[in-house]
Amino acid sequence: MSDLADLETLLARNRQWAGELTSSDPQFFSRLAHQQVPRYLWIGCSDSRVPANQILGLMPGEIFVHRNVANVVVHSDLNCLSVVQYAVEVLRVRDIILCGHYGCGGVTAALHDQKLGLIDNWLRHVQDVGHRHAEALAAAGPSEMKVNRLCELNVLAQTVHVAETTVVQDAWLAGRPLAVHGWIYGLEDGLLRDLGCTKDHA
């Protein structure tokens, strides 16, 4: 019974949210229903503490979003690649933001080789990043610092993977204005940091 009450609370909050938006902008939802023109594609972690719209201060319709555990981009992941293709070729976004976050549970599990089940296979991609940068991780200091360093290294690696997709490469060959950025988010202060790995040409 309490679970049902919790769900009813969510529905009530939705009605309140929609009502507040409509009262401040009566045409908001009718405009939103008939157009989607985001400038940005966000590829981020599934972590519930990292909601793209809120931390960027954007409204619905202003950013196209793909999320998965540990913000991984794999060239065989048709789900992610389909999102990238739709964003670049149909929505004509101009910026792709690959965003990780400090203290990522997936990255922590990968670093410490925790056995969690099916997801272990997915996190092998993050482990591969860690293996390539074993010396940097060893020099990072205590365990928490190692995790955060791997979070950064994972963002750098996945940003390269986005830039290497055929969709992005084809856009650059066609002379399209398109940039791929690697950012990381701090759960403890709510701030985004640019890791300085922007790629904007083939």
N, C-alpha and C positions, 0 to 999 in steps of 0.2 A: 504493500500500500504506500509506503514512504517513497519507493522508487517512482511510482506513478505521480505522486505529489511533486517530486523533484522535476519530472518532465513537464508537468503542468506549469511549474514556475518558469521553466525555460520558454514555454509558449507565451506566457504572460509577459515575460521580458521582451520577447520579440514584438508583441503587439505594442508595448510601450515605446520601443525603439522606432518602429515604423511610424507610430503616431507622432513622435517628436520630430522625426525628419519631415513628415508630411506637413506638420503645422508650420515649420520654418521654411519649407520649400514645397508648395503643393504639387509642383510638376516633377519632383525628383524621380519618383519611381516610373512615371510614364516615359521620361527621357531615358532612364537607365534600361528600361525594357526594350527600347528600340535602337540602342546603339551600345557598342563596346569598342572604345578607342583608347586602350591603354598604351602609354608610351614605353612601359617597362615590362620585362619578364623577370620574375623573381624565382629563383630555384633555391629552396631552402630546406631546412630540417623539419621533420614532422612534429618536433617538440612543441607542445601546446603553449609554451611560454614565449614563442617567437612568432607572433602573428604579423605578417608583412604589412597589411594595411595600417594597423594601429601604430607600429613603431616608426613607420614612415610618415604618419600623419596624412594618409590618403583615404579618399572615400571609395566605396565600391565602384568598380568600373575603371579605376585609374591604374590598376596593376594586375597583370595576368600572373597566376601563381602555380608553381609545381613544387610539391614537397615530398620528401621521402626521408627515411632514417639516415642521418649523418650526411645529408645533402650530397649524395653520390651521383655522378653522371657516368653511365656506362654505355659504351657504344652498341651494346646488344639490348639495351632497355628501350623497347619500342614505345612504352608509355611516355617516358621522358622525351625521347626523340620526337614523338608526335606533338608534344606540347611545344617544343622548340620550333618545329616546322610551322605549326599553326601560328605561333606568335610572330615569327619572322616573315613568313610568306603571306599570311592572310591579314593579321592584325598590324603588320608592318612596324613592330616595335623597333626602337632605336638603341635601347640599352638592355642588356641581359645582366642581371645581378646574381652572382652565385654567392650566397650568404650562409656561412656557418655560425656557430656560436660557441663561446667558451663553456667548459663544463658539460659538453655534449655526452649524453649517456652512451650513444652508439660508439663514439670515438673512445670513450673510457673502456667499454667492453672490448673493443678491438685491441687497444693497447695492452690490456691485462689478460687477453686471451680467455675472457669469460665465456662459458658455454651457456647459451640462452635458448638454443633450439634452431629452428629454421633460419632465423636471422643471422646466425653465424656465417652462413654462406654469403650473405649480402655484405657483411662487415669484413669479409676477406679483402674487399677492395680497399678498405681503410688500412687494414693490416699491411697490405702491399706498400702503401705510402709510408707507413712506419718503418718497414724493412729497408726501403730505399734511403731513409734518413736516420738510420740507427745511431750514427755518431752524433748528429744534432740533438736527438732525443736524449741520449746518454748524458749530454752536457747541459741539459735544460734544468737540472736541479731536482727538487722533490717531486713526488708523484703528481701532485696537482699541476705543477709547472710543466711536466712532461705531457700531461693530457692537453693542456692549453696550447702547447707548442704543436702537438699533433693536430689539434683543431685547426690551427693556422696552416700547417703544411697540407692538410687535407683540402682546405679551401683553395690553396694555390694549385694543387694537382687537379682538382675538379674544374677550376677555371680554364686550365689548359685543355681539359677534355671537351668542354663546351666549345672552345675556339677551334678544336680539331674536327667537330662534327661536319658532315657534308653540307648540312643546311647553312651553317655559318660560313663555311669556306665558299660555297656557291654565292652567297650574298655578297661577300667581299669581292669575289671575281667579277660580279656584276656591277661593282662600284657603289653598292648600297651603303648608306651611313649606318653602321652598326658597331657597337662596342660591347665587350664582355668585361665585367668588373668582378673582382674578388673582394668581398667584405666579410667582416666578422662582428658579431653582436655580443655585448657584455650583459649577461643576466643580472649582474650585481649593480650595474649603473644605468642600464637601459640605453647605452650608447653604441652606435655603429662606428666601426673603424675600417677605413680603406686600407687594404694590405698592399696597395701600390703595384698591382699586377694586371692593370687594364690592358686589353688587347683590342686593337681596332682596325687591323688589316691582316691579310693573308701572309 
